[in-house]
Amino acid sequence: MLVPKKNRVEVYKYLFKEGVLYAKKDYSMPKHPEIDVPNLHVIKLMQSFTSKEFVKEQYAWQHYYWMLTDEGIEHLRQYLNIPADVVPATLKKSTARRLQAARAPRRPAATARAASATAATAAGTAAAATRAARRASTSRASVVASGAAARPSERGVASCCTLRAGAPPRDLSQPAVTRTRERPARRG
């Protein structure tokens, strides 16, 4: 399909700026909601980019979604004469998140529980402090160290969801007895 260069450049600029693009599957829509070009031009340009693997396409609920790939970024940089230090918005956010995650210190679980108990005490909620302290003291390691089994299955007893009301717990070390029902004879 022949697309005017003005419309092509508009779509490419928007795609590079955002890093993603969407379009409703409506070929007769006069204008795209985000870009001032016909919706059909957007769909056909992105169809071309998909075949060249410059974008990844997803389709759901009568909408196309396109995500720019690394090859697509390089192609648009060359086509639009954009410097190498300018990147799409999708890469800016993910880079900031990765840097933030790398800077954040990791705390072990026991330290986190103790910190939550301290914070709850400082806030003046005695009940919350008690709950946090209980969680810290009844960790899996302390239960195993005391010799008590932490899970019902470790005690050889079926868990509470498999028991019938009023039935005694079943010993899991013994094989279960399976009862089969005899079928009535067919009438012929």
Protein Blocks (a to p, Z undefined) as FASTA:
>chain_A
ZZdfklmmmmmmmmmmnopacddddfkbmbafkbccdfklmmmmmmmmmmnopaccddee
hiacddddfklmmmmmmmnopafkbccfklmmmmmmmmmmmmpccddfklmmmmmmmmmm
mnopaklmmmmmmmmmmgfklmmmnopafbfklnopacfklpcehiacddfkbccddddd
ddddddZZ
